[in-house]
Amino acid sequence: MGGFKKFLMRGNVIDLAVAVVIGAAFTAVVNSFVKGIINPLVGAIGTKSLDEYKTCLKGPCSADEAGEVTDGVYIMWGSVLGSLLTFVITAAVVYFIFVLPINHLMERRARALGQAKKEKLTDNELLTEIRDLLATQRSADGNGGNGNGSTGPAPQRPSGS
């Protein structure tokens, strides 16, 4: 039971549940878009819905007054085309409204974190950089690395005796 509770509390289950609920609501919006906009545009060509487009594969093909198939074998390519349009529209909306902006924000965040990491050096890293810069300056000055800015040997300290 403890493992199940840990699984539920990880957050992935909650995220997945929210995604399913939003996905179901979003599907309703896309279906309404297809039925309210795409199908009428197709209806301007000749039918009220893509679902009515079909091809008789094996006859005799006929339909009753309501347009229902009474005999024959039909390929219902209109409903497949409608589902394909629904899929493409859904994928485009998800990409342009969700994926693209989130990717843009993630890239911006990664750049900001990268700059923040460059700015936050540990003491050892900072001292190492200072040492390397001083060593580079000494070699450029040609002073042999004695650190006192002169070209001669480093001065000797008196021994206290």
C-alpha positions in Angstrom: 0.0 0.0 0.0 2.9 2.3 0.7 4.3 1.9 -2.8 0.9 2.7 -4.3 0.7 5.8 -2.2 4.2 6.9 -3.3 3.2 6.2 -6.9 0.1 8.4 -6.6 2.0 11.2 -4.8 4.8 11.5 -7.4 2.8 14.0 -9.4 3.0 12.1 -12.7 -0.5 10.6 -12.1 -2.0 14.0 -11.4 -0.3 15.4 -14.5 -1.6 12.6 -16.6 -5.1 12.9 -15.2 -5.2 16.6 -15.9 -3.8 16.0 -19.5 -6.6 13.4 -20.1 -9.3 15.8 -18.9 -7.9 18.7 -20.9 -7.5 16.5 -23.9 -11.1 15.4 -23.8 -12.3 19.0 -23.6 -9.9 20.0 -26.4 -11.2 17.1 -28.6 -14.7 18.5 -28.2 -13.4 22.0 -29.3 -11.6 20.5 -32.4 -14.6 18.4 -33.3 -16.8 21.4 -33.1 -14.4 23.3 -35.3 -14.4 20.6 -37.9 -18.2 20.2 -37.8 -18.9 24.0 -37.7 -16.3 25.3 -40.1 -14.6 22.6 -42.2 -17.7 20.6 -43.0 -19.7 23.7 -44.1 -16.8 24.6 -46.3 -16.9 21.2 -47.8 -20.7 21.5 -48.0 -20.2 24.5 -50.3 -18.7 22.0 -52.7 -21.7 19.7 -52.7 -22.5 17.8 -49.5 -23.2 18.8 -45.9 -20.6 16.6 -44.3 -17.4 14.8 -45.2 -19.0 11.6 -43.9 -21.3 11.5 -47.0 -18.4 11.1 -49.4 -18.1 7.4 -50.4 -17.3 5.3 -53.4 -19.1 2.1 -54.4 -16.7 -0.8 -54.5 -19.0 -3.6 -55.3 -22.6 -3.1 -56.6 -25.4 -2.8 -57.0 -25.0 0.4 -54.9 -28.1 2.3 -53.9 -29.4 4.3 -51.0 -32.9 5.0 -49.6 -34.5 8.5 -49.3 -32.5 9.2 -46.1 -29.2 8.5 -47.8 -28.6 5.3 -45.9 -26.8 2.5 -47.8 -29.2 -0.4 -48.6 -27.0 -2.6 -50.6 -23.5 -2.8 -52.1 -20.1 -2.3 -50.6 -18.8 1.2 -50.1 -15.5 2.7 -49.2 -16.3 5.5 -46.8 -13.3 7.7 -47.6 -15.1 10.9 -46.5 -15.2 9.9 -42.9 -11.5 8.9 -43.0 -10.7 12.3 -44.5 -12.7 14.0 -41.8 -10.9 12.1 -39.1 -7.6 12.9 -40.7 -8.5 16.6 -40.8 -9.5 16.5 -37.2 -6.1 14.9 -36.3 -4.1 17.4 -38.3 -6.0 20.4 -36.8 -5.6 19.0 -33.3 -1.8 18.4 -33.8 -1.3 21.8 -35.3 -3.2 23.5 -32.4 -1.3 21.5 -29.8 2.0 22.3 -31.4 1.5 26.0 -32.0 -0.4 26.8 -28.8 1.4 24.5 -26.3 4.6 22.9 -27.6 6.2 25.8 -29.4 5.7 28.4 -26.6 6.8 26.0 -23.9 9.9 25.1 -25.9 10.7 28.8 -26.4 10.3 29.4 -22.6 12.5 26.3 -21.8 15.2 27.6 -24.1 15.1 31.1 -22.5 15.2 29.5 -19.1 18.2 27.3 -20.0 20.0 30.3 -21.3 19.3 32.3 -18.1 20.4 29.3 -16.0 23.6 29.0 -18.1 24.5 32.6 -17.5 23.6 32.3 -13.8 25.9 29.3 -13.5 28.7 31.2 -15.2 28.2 34.1 -12.7 28.1 31.8 -9.6 31.6 30.4 -9.3 32.9 28.7 -6.2 35.7 30.2 -4.2 38.1 27.6 -5.6 37.0 28.2 -9.2 37.4 32.0 -8.7 40.9 31.6 -7.2 41.9 29.3 -10.0 40.8 31.8 -12.6 42.7 34.6 -10.8 45.8 32.4 -10.7 45.6 31.7 -14.4 45.1 35.3 -15.2 48.1 36.3 -13.1 50.2 33.6 -14.7 49.2 34.8 -18.2 50.1 38.4 -17.3 53.5 37.4 -15.9 54.3 35.5 -19.1 53.2 38.4 -21.2 55.4 40.8 -19.2 58.4 38.5 -19.6 59.4 38.8 -15.9 60.0 35.1 -15.4 57.1 34.7 -13.1 58.6 36.2 -9.9 55.4 38.1 -9.2 57.0 41.4 -8.2 56.9 43.2 -11.5 60.7 43.4 -11.9 62.9 41.5 -14.3 65.4 40.3 -11.8 65.3 37.5 -9.3 62.8 37.7 -6.5 64.1 39.5 -3.4 65.2 37.3 -0.5 63.6 37.9 3.0 65.9 38.2 5.9 66.0 35.1 8.1 65.2 36.4 11.6 68.5 35.2 13.2 
